Amino acid sequence: MRYVGRIIVLGTLLAAAPIGALAADDPNTPKAVTPDPNERVCQDIVQTGSRIATRRFCGTRAEWEARQKQDRDVIEDAQRHAADPCHAVLTHTGAPNCG
């Protein structure tokens, strides 16, 4: 029984090997195309706290990437300083004890 199982596994591996080799060397496969950074893209952005109000932002792909990087930086900075009350954004009244 083990012998039959080994033959099935070996046959499956041998059958799949040529297909993988052909797919990697095929010149007709589509290449990954990098999008043009100057292409203009528009998107509706839902405003926080509203299900209806939207704002349309149009910008180049480079501007979108810069905006996303800035958003990530703000979030990472807030997470980094979340445990430090002297640098955290406080939403309640009263000053933190930073002394």
C-alpha positions, 0 to 999 in steps of 0.5 A, spaced: 500 500 500 505 504 501 508 503 494 502 505 491 502 511 495 509 513 493 508 512 486 502 516 486 505 522 489 511 521 484 507 521 478 503 527 481 510 531 482 513 529 475 506 531 471 506 538 474 514 539 473 514 540 466 508 545 466 511 549 471 517 549 467 513 551 461 509 557 464 516 560 467 519 560 460 513 562 456 514 569 452 507 570 451 505 571 459 503 578 461 508 582 464 507 586 471 506 593 468 507 598 473 502 604 473 504 611 470 505 615 476 502 621 472 496 618 471 490 622 474 485 618 479 479 620 482 476 617 488 470 618 492 472 619 500 466 618 505 467 623 511 468 620 518 462 620 522 457 620 516 454 615 511 452 619 506 457 625 505 462 624 501 468 628 498 471 627 491 479 627 491 483 627 484 490 626 484 496 623 480 498 616 483 504 619 486 500 624 490 495 618 492 501 614 494 504 620 498 497 621 501 497 614 503 504 614 506 502 620 510 496 617 513 500 611 515 506 615 518 500 619 522 497 612 525 504 609 526 506 616 530 499 615 534 500 608 536 508 609 538 506 615 543 499 612 545 502 609 552 506 616 553 500 621 556 505 627 554 505 626 547 498 622 546 492 626 543 488 627 549 480 627 548 478 628 555 478 634 559 484 635 564 492 635 563 496 629 563 501 629 569 508 630 565 512 632 571 
